Amino acid sequence: MCSTKVTTFLKSPLVTWIKTFQKEGYDDQVDCFKLFDGIFLNSVWQQIETNGSFHSHSTIDETGDSITSRIRNLSSLLYKIQSFYYDSLGQILVLKLPDVVNIGRDPEDECNLEDLGAFLLLLLGSAVQCESKEKFIEAITAFDFTVQESIVACIREIVDNPSSVWSINDWGELTSIPEVDQSRMYSTLVANVNRLAKERDDLSQRVVELVLEIENLKSKGPVASLSHSHHHRNRHHSSHHSHHHTPSSLPPSPSSTTGSATLLASSPPPVGTDGLISTNNASLYNSYSSSSVSSLLTINNNESRSHLVVELAEAKSKYRKVVAELEEKSELVNELKENLEQSKETCNKLRSENLELIQEARSAKAYRDEIDVLNERVRKVDRLENEVQRYKDKINELIFYKSRVEEMREDNRILTETKTMLEEQLECSRKRSEQIPELEAQLLQLRAYSNELQFQRDMDRDKIESLMEEVASLQVEKKSVFEELAQVQKEMNSLRCQYTAIEPVVSPIGLESNLFEQLNNDAAKRVLKLELENQKLHSLVENIRNKDTSVTLMNSGNSKLHNQYQTSSLDSFSSSSASEKGDTTLPSQLLDDGLNYSSPVSGNDSGCVSLVGELNSRLERMEKENLRLKGTIEQLRECEARIMELESTKTGQEKELSTVRDNLQKEIYKTETLERSLSNLTTDNSRLTRQVEHLSKRLEDCSQEIQALEGENSKLQGTAASLRNTVKRLNDLEREVTHLEAENHRLEQERKSNEKEITRLKQALEAKDSLIDEQANKVSSLELEKKQLSKELDSINANAIHARELEKEKQELVGDLAVCKKSLAALRQDLVDEKIKSQSLTSEMERIHYAMSQMSLKSSSPSSPSLLLSNDSSQSFDLPPFSPANIGKTDWSNVLENLVDNMIRRNLEMKESRISALENNLKEVESRKTKLKDELSAMKEKISKSQIVTDSKGLESSLDVMIEEMEKRLKVAEEENKLLRGDNLSLKEEKDQLKEQVKSLQEKLNACLVRAMICIRVRLRLKLKIVCCWLNGHHCPSKLPIFRRKYDFWKSVETLLRRSTKNWKKVINH
């Protein structure tokens, strides 16, 4: 087999592909003998079909030396391939199948190479359609381009060619075939039917000839001539026909091939699509088996005729048994036919569901190569379209930035206007804030005045209570006087009755008695008027008590009125007693001496006249006192109205002050926020203006590039449209001219390879040009970067120096903060000292209280006041000398009040001096802050100027390089600005926190001090009152328990204040 045909076959693409299945390290090369024996091809099949579903009938003879082993191996392989196509792929092989008998009988014949190529073609189609097809496709792509093209052509011939393979799923029904391909598929189907009918006729004629030869062998003895003629005829027909099945048949099973005669005798007859054996097929199969036996008998020349007859009889008996079994099983097959049809219907339904997907897959396989051809042309078009779209997007961005800049300019204008307006408002608020200290001073004065008025009110309440008690006692005395007057009147009436008996004797006495009655009536009327006026005054006193007004002047008037009334009552009582004495003496004198009546009567008349005169004078004085009291009452009412007006003005001013403070704080906060926003907007505005300038220049360049690209794009779109039209025409031509597909494909592949080579060369040229341009740009950009970096180094050094200065300023501010904290600690210590002082004062008060309690026990001892006051000798107070003579002269309450006021003033002056020092420190911190702000603004302006310079230089090189550099520098500058802003904000926050802490501490300290001082002052005053009451105990013993109750009340208030100060101290320490 060293001919040229064999060598070309071994160099064919199918053989090179089948050689890839040879194991590594296997020394024997793949040749025709190895392919013809079937062992290597079966091993290839095992690698293709790894599931083992089609290995059940495999009985491979590893020797491969005899004809039967070769035929058995090849027939089993053919059966497996047919089963795979039919069961797995749903396809029927309609191409000319290889003749297994001729290949196994004479492998050295060159005519069998076509059948071997058919075997390899079937294996290739199975490999590219099995489950592990990716592995085999990767192995195919590893070959050369020409080998790949020829293998692809072979794959198309076995996969997509209806002349070779007929798909039951896709082409089983007319509706499943597209309308465009129906005519073509119908023509191929008619051609396949004609070819299969012709092959059927040839095979039937061959069967008849073989049966005749067998019969001749039976009748004749010698077999040499028959074998010779049969061999010659077999060789003659091997090039024209081979063993072939109908489209719906399956291959015969080779499991019973034990010998040359039993190979054909034991194989079952062909089964139709309905599973039944037709009589025609059975006869053909019978004739074919007998002809095969005759052909085998020609091979075995040395065997005897008797042996052949015995084997023939055995084969016929076996055949009869098999036919009987088949007839028995045919009934079962008919029963199972319905089940099979139902299962086919379900399978058809399932296949129809997958029909569309399979059609799409088939069409994708057909157009895959055409798409690969156009992909490279379309890529360039897509790339250019993407660039055009990118430039359009950039244009849109530039338009957006332009509109944004206009909006920012408008916003900037509005912000400037708002800035001017807010500055005006700030000036107004500053003017108002200047008036705040004056208002606070007025408020403090009003508070002090209100405290004094409250104290006076308390004093007036106490005095009103004492006056009420005195008025009640006076009413009791008045009732007793009235009773005495009634008794005097009764006695006078009795005297009148006694004197009526002697009316003619003492007629002038009767006149005098009438005059006396008139005087008494006048006095009674005046007394009633005075009582009514007294009641009115009493009601006015009660009204004034309910309104809590001061009635100091009324107290003095009431006391005077009380003294006058008391003296008048005593005088009237003495006169009445004298008159009673005179009246009592009168009857005794009349009894003793009845002649002397005129002398006692005249004495009584003179006494009554004097009494009436005195009563008249006293009534006049009381009327004057009433008038004076009415004047004082009017003055008290005026004072009350004035106090109410002052309180209303006080509350109004406090509300106005609180509103002014709130408005001032709000305006300050608004101004700070607006200043921040204004600074941010100015920086953003400057940055955006620079960006707009750069983008406007870039927009002009981009517009020019876009115009050029649009021209290229239009050209490319025209070429793409023409290419699409050509592709459509090519598809139409390929459908119409199917017989020229191979040549067209070859030309197309050559065209593709040429185009790829052209594109590769173009890309190489473009890459070289781009490299040259990039190198030139890099050189120029490096030179520019060198200059810019030198400038940037200078600016960075200056910034570093400035940053160091800022760090020094920060350290100074930290030192100032430490000083502020120390001052706060000093304030806390002062608060503690003030608390200790208040505790010492309370201890002194307790000692005074203890001394007073001892004095109450020893009220008779004159030295107790001196002992009480000697306890305060530890304090360096300037007290007047204490002596019994100074008890009524010295006002001890005023002395102690002056001492307490002096102490409070000293403490307040100290606190105000410390607060002023803290305020000066805060002002210094604010001034430093303003300096830092100015320096930051100057730095920002420098940075913006440097950015503008670098931008103007960067535009000369290229836009892309400029943008990258500017972005990096902007990032660095933004980071520096962020750091500086963070430091500034941290300093502001620390300053605000310190301000808030100082304010809160000042407010709370002031509140605590005011409350403590008020409590101490009230307690001191109450102590002084208690001492004064004790000293003057014989004058006002009823006031002492009232003052003690008040003292206990203020003592409880002071304990509550102590607890609150302790809690506040804990909070401060925390």
Secondary structure, 3 states (H helix, E strand, C coil): CCCHHHHHHHCCHHHHHHHHHCCCCCCCCCCHHHHHCCHHHHHHHHHHCCCCCCCCCCCCCCCCCCHHHHHHHHHHHHHHHHHHHHHHCCEEECCCCCCHHHHHHCCCCHHHHHHHHHHHHHHHHHHCCCCCHHHHHHHHHCCCHHHHHHHHHHHHHHHCCCCCEEEHHHHCCCCCCCHHHHHHHHHHHHHHHHHHHHHHHHHHHHHHHHHHHHHHHHHCCCCHHHHHHHHHHHHHHHCCCCCCCCCCCCCCCCCCCCCCCHHHHCCCCCCCCCCCCCHHHHHHHHHHHHHHHHHHHHHCCCCCHHHHHHHHHHHHHHHHHHHHHHHHHHHHHHHHHHHHHHHHHHHHHHHHHCHHHHHHHHHHHHHHHHHHHHHHHHHHHHHHHHHHHHHHHHHHHHHHHHHHHHHHHHHHHHHHHHHHHHHHHHHHHHHHHHHHHHHHHHHHHHHHHHHHHHHHHHHHHHHHHHHHHHHHHHHHHHHHHHHHHHHHHHHHHHHHHHHHHHCCCCHHHHHHHHHHHHHHHHHHHHHHHHHHHHHHHHHHHHHHHHHCCCCHHHHHHHHHHHHHHHHHHHHHHHHHHHHHHHHHHHHHHHHHCCCCCHHHHHHHHHHHHHHHHHHHHHHHHHHHHHHHHHHHHHHHHHHHHHHHHHHHHHHHHHHHHHHHHHHHHHHHHHHHHHHHHHHHHHHHHHHHHHHHHHHHHHHHHHHHHHHHHHHHHHHHHHHHHHHHHHHHHHHHHHHHCCCCHHHHHHHHHHHHHHHHHHHHHHHHHHHHHHHHHHHHHHHHHHHHHHHHHHHHHHHHHHHHHHHHHHHHHHHHHHHHHHHHHHHHHHHHHHHHHHHHHHHHHHHHHHHHHHHHHHHHHCCCCCCHHHHHHHHHHHCCCCCCCCCHHHCCCCCHHHHHHHHHHHHHHHHHHHHHHHHHHHHHHHHHHHHHHHHHHHHHHHHHHHHHHHHHHHHHHHHHHCHHHHHHHHHHHHHHHHHHHHHHHHHHHHHHHHHHHHHHHHHHHHHHHHHHHHHHHHHHHHHHHHHHHHHHHHHCCCCCCCHHHHHHHHHHHHHHHHHHHHHHHHHHHHHHHC
